[in-house]
Amino acid sequence: MTNDISGSDRLNELLVALAERLARQGESHELVVVGGAGLLALGVVDRSTRDVDVVARIEDGSLLKGAPLPPSLIDARDEVARDFLVAADWLNAGPADLVDFGLPAGFMDRVETEVFSEALTVHFASRLDQIHFKLYALVDQGLGKHDQDLRALEPTREELVQAARWTRTHDPSPGFLGMLQRALSYLGVEDADLGA
């Protein structure tokens, strides 16, 4: 038996349950989600994912780093994990450090928003922004699910070059640049101008 989230229907079931538990606590949260769960929500992939990656939260109209998750959200998450037999950290802020160096320009203007109840609103990263994150992950972690997800997103050359320039704001080192150029070549993009 797997603890993975097996598809978009299961993802929706978990988020509805999370919203119900938050409502019972009298709490509300607004989350920004990236990664595999975001791709499921967008209908880009039909695969299982281990977790829901919260990159940021919105409080009083301000975008905040996702970590640490608030205690009320953790309590509700843990209840859902027990009730639905998913991993204890099925909702986590693993990618929250992306916020430290900046999300892609215009990120919040492109999100796809789903309101589960007054207690839970989730903003899913757009297709373009997922290309940014998946390219960064591919360079950082190598082939595997990130490569498959990136190909499922069907990025254009222009989108890959835009994403590549953004990744360099997170890691401007010569070593990263070399790996990035090799990844772009693997994806069919040669001689891209990535800046100094």
Stockholm file with secondary structure:
# STOCKHOLM 1.0

chainA/1-196         MTNDISGSDRLNELLVALAERLARQGESHELVVVGGAGLLALGVVDRSTRDVDVVARIEDGSLLKGAPLPPSLIDARDEVARDFLVAADWLNAGPADLVDFGLPAGFMDRVETEVFSEALTVHFASRLDQIHFKLYALVDQGLGKHDQDLRALEPTREELVQAARWTRTHDPSPGFLGMLQRALSYLGVEDADLGA
#=GR chainA/1-196 SS CCCSBCSHHHHHHHHHHHHHHHHHHTCCEEEEEEHHHHHHHHTSCCSCBSCEEEEEEEETTEEEECCSCCHHHHHHHHHHHHHHTCCTTSEECTTTTHHHHCCCTTHHHHCEEEEEETTEEEEECCHHHHHHHHHHHHHHHCSSHHHHHHHHTCCCHHHHHHHHHHHHHHCCCHHHHHHHHHHHHHTTCCSCCCCC
#=GC SS_cons         CCCSBCSHHHHHHHHHHHHHHHHHHTCCEEEEEEHHHHHHHHTSCCSCBSCEEEEEEEETTEEEECCSCCHHHHHHHHHHHHHHTCCTTSEECTTTTHHHHCCCTTHHHHCEEEEEETTEEEEECCHHHHHHHHHHHHHHHCSSHHHHHHHHTCCCHHHHHHHHHHHHHHCCCHHHHHHHHHHHHHTTCCSCCCCC
//
